[in-house]
Amino acid sequence: MNIEFFATLVLLGGIVGILAGLLGIGGGLIVVPALLFLLPLAGIEPDICMQIALATSLSSIIVTSGSSALNHFKLGNVDIYVVKWLMPGVVVGGFLGANVAEWLPAEYLPKVFGFIVLGLAVQMFLSIKGHSTKTMPGSLATMTIGTGIGMVSSLAGIGGGSLSVPFLNRHGVEMRRAVGSSSVCGCFIAFAGMVGFILHGYQAQSLPPYSLGYVYLPALVAIASTSMLTTRIGAQMATSIPTSVLKKIFAVFLLFVAGTMLF
């Protein structure tokens, strides 16, 4: 890893932190495509780049979402009921997703990621003009849905905000509180997924130096060093921006990422 590569990842971390605080995402939607492009330039074998990108992304999300969650909690943007009942499911699902990612052929993972994000973009666009009157489902249903969110999120190397924010908002949770609550859950999804990728990575061949399983520690340090500092900026922006504008930003962002991965 040279100084230019490290500096690029530091800049990436700053952008990720702002988006994490603004949109309730852990940053994986940016980190995974960016690492998938950058890692081969650092001499890492292409056949393990996607797994390393997913694992490193999830590891950075622990720091980013944790910092974002703390800022949102201070601003009163965390719904304790939502966190309480989503948490068990997202943790289980996060670990399962890492196992599924190991089972899938590596060349399919970017396309799976792209299609997941494209579906999320369409869902958010459809919700912009809608005003849901639904209430949150019961505790068992919420935990089950959380398992699905955790599994898909881990499989895509994301913190789950792209799934949980639309779900919570559709069920009557105000957009800012959905973003804040998602940040809390995203931290735990990322931890569960990271553990799975570390365990599977110990069996992998051709890992770069300074790797912990599939987690590439130099990239993790570079991204986390700035992302944890800039989440406060995003959280403050989320408090002042109208909900409808937040939804539009979220939807356009998802569409851009999906297009990048698919095409």
Secondary structure, DSSP 8 states (H G I E B T S, - for coil): --HHHHHHHHHHHHHHHHHHHHHS--SHHHHHHHHHHHGGGGT--HHHHHHHHHHHHHHHHHHHHHHHHHHHHHTT---HHHHHHHHHHHHHHHHHHHHHHHHS-GGGHHHHHHHHHHHHHHHHHHHSS---------HHHHHHHHHHHHHHHHHHTS-SHHHHHHHHHHTT--HHHHHHHHHHHHHHHHHHHHHHHHHHHTT-SS--SSEETTEEHHHHHHHHHHHHHHHHHHHHHHHHS-HHHHHHHHHHHHHHHHHHHH-
